[in-house]
Amino acid sequence: MVVAKKAAAVEQKKENRIVRYLKEVRAEVRKVVWPSRRTTINLTMIVLAVTTVMSISMGLIDWIFSRLFALIIS
């Protein structure tokens, strides 16, 4: 009987922890200041532009070094 009560209490504590955790997560997400649509678009465009420029730069550097090593080896 005592073991069954302890098992039920442990199960209840686990459920309470999960419920409390989810409530706290929800409360924290409500505190977040989300950026506006325009800000999100601007920042996305910056990320895409920097990624494109860096990809082209790295590709160019790779091409130059491969040509340089090909000249040295042959």
matplotlib code that plots the C-alpha trace (Angstrom):
import matplotlib.pyplot as plt

x = [0.0, 2.8, 4.8, 1.8, 1.3, 5.0, 4.9, 1.8, 3.5, 6.6, 4.5, 2.6, 5.9, 7.1, 3.9, 4.1, 7.7, 6.7, 3.7, 5.7, 8.4, 6.0, 4.3, 7.7, 8.7, 5.4, 5.9, 9.5, 8.4, 5.8, 8.6, 10.5, 10.4, 10.0, 11.4, 9.1, 8.6, 10.7, 13.6, 13.5, 13.5, 16.4, 18.5, 17.8, 18.9, 22.2, 22.8, 22.2, 24.4, 27.3, 27.0, 27.0, 30.0, 32.0, 31.1, 32.3, 35.5, 36.3, 35.6, 37.9, 40.7, 40.3, 40.5, 43.6, 45.4, 44.5, 45.9, 49.0, 49.6, 48.9, 51.6, 54.1, 53.5, 53.5]
y = [0.0, 2.4, 1.5, 2.2, 5.6, 6.4, 5.3, 7.4, 10.4, 9.9, 9.7, 12.9, 14.7, 13.7, 15.1, 18.2, 18.8, 18.4, 20.7, 23.3, 23.2, 23.7, 26.6, 28.3, 27.8, 29.4, 32.3, 32.9, 32.8, 35.5, 37.8, 37.6, 40.7, 39.4, 41.5, 43.1, 41.5, 44.2, 43.7, 40.0, 40.4, 42.9, 40.7, 37.7, 39.6, 40.6, 37.0, 35.8, 38.5, 37.8, 34.1, 34.6, 36.9, 34.6, 31.5, 33.3, 34.5, 31.1, 29.5, 32.0, 31.5, 27.7, 28.0, 30.2, 27.8, 24.8, 26.5, 27.5, 24.0, 22.6, 24.9, 23.9, 20.2, 20.0]
z = [0.0, 1.0, -2.1, -4.3, -2.8, -3.3, -6.9, -7.5, -5.8, -7.9, -11.1, -10.0, -9.5, -13.0, -14.5, -12.5, -13.6, -17.2, -16.9, -14.9, -17.5, -20.4, -18.6, -17.9, -21.6, -22.7, -20.3, -21.6, -25.2, -24.5, -23.2, -26.5, -28.6, -32.1, -35.0, -37.5, -40.9, -42.6, -40.2, -40.8, -44.5, -44.3, -42.1, -44.3, -47.4, -45.6, -44.7, -48.2, -49.7, -47.3, -47.9, -51.7, -51.6, -49.4, -51.5, -54.6, -52.9, -51.5, -54.9, -56.6, -54.1, -54.5, -58.3, -58.1, -55.8, -57.9, -61.0, -59.0, -57.8, -61.3, -62.7, -59.9, -60.3, -64.1]

ax = plt.figure().add_subplot(projection="3d")
ax.plot(x, y, z, "-o")
ax.set_aspect("equal")
plt.show()
